[in-house]
């Protein structure tokens, strides 16, 4: 290195000449260049880049070595971090204490590493804030760290002098798992940098074990085990095509996104919330909040946000709630959040590591190969060390057993010797012992020379010979060596493996980003729409549209892939009431419901959402009906309900204002609601169909409306063992919806009959026959009364219904795969 400027000023060149010294005249450019190269090499090799074998930089390696040497292990108590930093700085790493503590802190952060190597106690920071000072925190090695250092005492790696030559330190750690791939690394050297992304331990080990037995494995085969990075903070990772490029070349750019949940804002009316439950790697909630605040208040590029709350805690984890304004499309707002805030971030992968002291950029397979080569060497040196130790012990045990065979002569010889050297020489000469064996016998207490100890020594001798043979097999047979490495890796995963945290989104990054941009405006107009409940339990809405478009759909629209059970009119920002078989009602916002895709006047119900995703249903509970809320519900006598035991109730539309969940009928034990129908003006006919094939219709005006606490009244008389299979409300004064029809099915046969064939009767009577059973048929399984009947299987596949039979007591027609659900078309006001 060049002398300092002050030193040069004091140099007297003539004095060197007079003393006969050689003086070099070095150009300044050369001197600076050489000095800079030495500095650059020192930074690259000794500070900034990790070793490909153990995945550690020198400072991390020295921290773990010092803690291991000082006994700060997982089975012992925590010690002050300042003490650890002082030991490392004084013995092995002659740099600033801040740099050492910063490196130590990262090893303890669960949001930075998949497998933290230090068990920290105290404030070790967050993605937003730094850690407490070293005098306030405590630390010890983690159990995972013991896998990196656990074989150091068995001559598994080379050692080198520390900075002043007073101590030694390992040049690399044994590393029983691929730490570099599992925990990643980052560092900036002179003219180069490394930035490695973390992976799942189980996946990386699976790929390494496959590579052990299939050294010619392709990258695509290895990616079946390691499909992509796995970040400690979870989230989404987009564009696996770019991931493959990084695995192949060692360089690439991947895109990370936070994971969110979209749903109604708790305690609000008609407002939605975007809840961030997982953040991108290295991003904290405060950074996101600061970016949102800036975009809302200063740049004005982000609109539609009412408030942002950070509800993160240790129990629920990350929980950043972004409240949407009323009428805002949360999907469109989320796209803006991804575009304008750190909720979406890029990670530039640069796998630059040290291989044999030289910086190289490696792909996935090369990184695994370097690690496995290191493990082969470690296990080989460990096995050689263990065999040598066992051979040395066996040599001593053999000598003791020789002495025990004739212990009296041994004792006599020792007692008759003038000194210890004479006794040793006598033992060697008379019993054929080596110098080491003789010395060990003389040092052995007499209490170890009993008959019992002889039995123990014989057992130990046999055990040592067996272990030596096993270790020799490892050293002599490469296949056995590979199996040992593979089995040890499997044991690591069994003990420390964890499920994948990050969700991978396959495909080209540009295509994935383009597909994730939602169609539609940020602000959703409060236009009329229809909310649909399908017979298979799906809930959805039609696109918001004008009254003219809604009327056109009513007259000419059709529904595919399912039967419609109920339809109510609402608005895009409105709410509807979902009624369940347990007699419960839920107020549900319309805006979050999926919009059914439409093409050529036809909508497909396959785009619907399962009712259990909309409201919290108990096991066995189903949604049986819909009702409008707000202006669309004015003028109605209420909600008509029919139960399995034949009870009927018209519930007056006086819903609780402050509750979004309430009961609409007091059910008897074992009873349940089988149908719920909204009455527009009370001119409807209420209809029951029972399992013994009776149909009863009567005017809705015969049922007096009750409050939500009422239990209803008798609707239909049921014979013993019979039950209600259908309840609904039917209009006969609106031909625009089509002629009402009755559909009954026994599971083997289906019968369709005009509704007008059934006479009206009084409430609480038995009705008239609707289906004559054939031989072997015992009851009606499915029934439907309403306009435009259609049939579908339980999976939503259409089933052709037979032509209408004017005989109300006729038998059904055989239908292949008889319909399991029946409903009507969307054409309904």
PyMOL commands that set and color helices and strands:
alter all, ss='L'
color gray80, all
select helices_A, chain A and resi 5-9+13-18+28-48+58-70+81-91+97-108+143-149+152-154+179-183+201-213+219-223+240-249+285-299+330-340+364-405+407-416+420-431+435-443+446-449+451-476+478-496+509-515+547-556+605-607+611-614+630-633+700-702+735-737+755-757
alter helices_A, ss='H'
color red, helices_A
select strands_A, chain A and resi 79-80+118-121+138-141+159-161+168-170+185-188+193-196+236-238+251-257+259-264+272-278+305-310+320-324+344-350+352-355+358-361+503-505+528-534+538-541+558-560+564-571+575-580+584-589+598-599+602-604+609-610+623-628+638-643+647-651+661-663+673-679+685-690+694-699+713-714+724-730+740-745+749-754+768-769+782-787+790-792+798-799+813-814+821-823
alter strands_A, ss='S'
color yellow, strands_A
deselect
rebuild
show_as cartoon
